[in-house]
Amino acid sequence: MEVIKDMARLRLENLHKIYDNKVVAIKDVDLLIEDKEFLVLVGPSGCGKSTILRMIAGLEEITGGNIYIGDKLVNNVSPGDRDIAMVFQNYALYPHMNVYNNLAFALKIKKTPRREIEERVHKVAEILEIEDLLERKPRQLSGGQRQRVALGRAIIREPQICLMDEPLSNLDAKLRGQMRAEICRLHKRLKTTMVYVTHDQTEAMTMGSKIVVLQEGMIQQADTPSNIYQRPANTFVANFIGTPPMNLINAEIIKKDGGLRVSFQQGSLLLEGKHKSAVEAKGYAGKSVTLGIRAEDIMLSRASVNMVPITGIVDVIENLGAELHVHFNTENGDLTVKVHPGTGIKMEEVFELYFSSDKVHLFDRENGNRIV
Amino acid sequence: MKYKGTWLKSIGYFLLLSIVTFIIIFPMVITFFTSLKPIGEVITAAPTLLPQHFTLDNYIKLFKVRNFPQYMYNSLWVASFTAILSLMISSLAAAAIVWMKFPGRKLVAKGILAAYMFPQILLIIPLFIMCYRLNLIDTKFSLVMAYLSFSLPFSVWMLKTFFESIPAELVQAALVDGCSYWQVLHRIILPISLAGITTVVIFSFVLGWSEYLFAANLITSDSNRTIAVGLQTLLGYYRTDYALLTAASVTMSLPVYCLFVMVQKYFIKGLTVGAVKE
């Protein structure tokens, strides 16, 4: 189903949401979502991602700021007039209507001619492979089927913007994987701007062309999945995105032998290249920092001279089939390392863990912001 | 052994339920069979449950005597309007309390609950004076007004409970689909709140149909009398035709029985709403 859309850019300007009991849910959110973009809002429970989505939909009052859909200010526009569609976490299918009528409902409200309704319902049912289910009521459908119907109800309206509030969270892991791919395919086919809310960072990384990481109502970082993973803006993003989370170690930047080193328990690493330049330029010499290192960047054998061993005792082994996530007890706290299953690691074994300085991420110890 | 214990338990429950059912049903059964007896068999030294001579004379006499058909019509008018108006007003009020944000919303809800606690008898004098000043004495509408003052608090509270059990996302989905609040109410909420609606309808209808005190005081003419008061006119000072009276009682209860039979499925569901967390 090819759909040509008008420009469906979404702009959030200085958005605030404060509830009656003075709780600040959203603080100072500025965001531009380009036409046809697939944006994912991700963060822990209570970070405000669903609140932002509901404000875009018009289901939540805005305390401050503006929302523009295209060039139109929509702060006081009712949800039905914003040309948006929404898929809810618990599907929100109308229980007294069969699948056909659930799909057709919005078109009937808009007084679309009956023939056109029938055509569009069958078209959408074909895309989502739910043609056999049109006479069934929601209670006669499985979770995955209900989710397809909920998606169908959203896309049949050919909205400018499609909002999805954790639509896969009620599905089992296998179905979730299938539906993720399904939604991505749908996005490519329909070329609609999509805003997707999830607390699952795997969903965020695999689906979005742009990810916005939220914490306590504030945007921590808005960037491509690749940049967010490789250059997290602060320790929160570093810890939230990535499986397993980034290892974070307390460290100090020290001057030694004419160079700058990042020092931690059991050793220090010489900072070179961009790391050295950034630390010098931002004046972090002699200051406390947080050193971050991804699990896949820690090795069990020394690969170069500028690598210092950290002694670790195997505490937990998580077998994921294709790889092991091994948790080590070290003097620098718990470190997680990705290891090939054939390594033959056993519990309580002692290993030397190595990583190089060009793989480390440095963050300000106080505010958690990225240094380099 | 275990199987025998279960079987004995079932027999025990069945017997207990049978006894309770018998105690409840027995007066109705006696009333019904008495209505089919000639007066000679009713007042007798050796009464029997079943009539020795079945007769419909009591029913024929009932519809020819006095204004009994008129009483039935008046009661049907009053009860139906009470039920319809009760449903219309309480559904709008409950929807507003549950889904609309306005100042004093919680206070309004508590006020409605407080109004429900008022004993009806306390309202007879103020309502009478109000109807007198509005020239509504001896009109069926005065009864509808009076009954609405009792039925609305309960109806609003009942529907509020039902509406609160409806996921908010359903309302939100309908709003996003382009519905106005009125469309959300009549296309989404009411169709899925049949249990609550039938409870409100049954409660309001039965109230309007069988209420006596206000009907006896607000209605003065025979032509506007309702069946509850009309039944009382069958009680004579010196003698009472019990066969006629029982026929009137059976006739009076028939519409309510029919209503219950039609909507019992939804009514029973309504009794248990909120009992189990979904």
Chai-1 contact restraints between the chains, C-beta under 6 A:
chainA,res_idxA,chainB,res_idxB,connection_type,confidence,min_distance_angstrom,max_distance_angstrom,comment,restraint_id
A,A57,B,V176,contact,1.0,0.0,6.0,A-B,restraint_1
A,L59,B,Q172,contact,1.0,0.0,6.0,A-B,restraint_2
A,P79,B,L175,contact,1.0,0.0,6.0,A-B,restraint_3
A,P79,B,V176,contact,1.0,0.0,6.0,A-B,restraint_4
A,G80,B,G178,contact,1.0,0.0,6.0,A-B,restraint_5
A,M86,B,V176,contact,1.0,0.0,6.0,A-B,restraint_6
A,F88,B,E169,contact,1.0,0.0,6.0,A-B,restraint_7
A,N90,B,E169,contact,1.0,0.0,6.0,A-B,restraint_8
A,A92,B,E169,contact,1.0,0.0,6.0,A-B,restraint_9
A,A92,B,L170,contact,1.0,0.0,6.0,A-B,restraint_10
A,A92,B,A173,contact,1.0,0.0,6.0,A-B,restraint_11
A,P95,B,I192,contact,1.0,0.0,6.0,A-B,restraint_12
A,H96,B,P191,contact,1.0,0.0,6.0,A-B,restraint_13
A,H96,B,I192,contact,1.0,0.0,6.0,A-B,restraint_14
A,F105,B,D177,contact,1.0,0.0,6.0,A-B,restraint_15
A,A106,B,D177,contact,1.0,0.0,6.0,A-B,restraint_16
A,A106,B,G178,contact,1.0,0.0,6.0,A-B,restraint_17
A,I109,B,D177,contact,1.0,0.0,6.0,A-B,restraint_18
A,I109,B,G178,contact,1.0,0.0,6.0,A-B,restraint_19
A,I109,B,C179,contact,1.0,0.0,6.0,A-B,restraint_20
A,K110,B,G178,contact,1.0,0.0,6.0,A-B,restraint_21
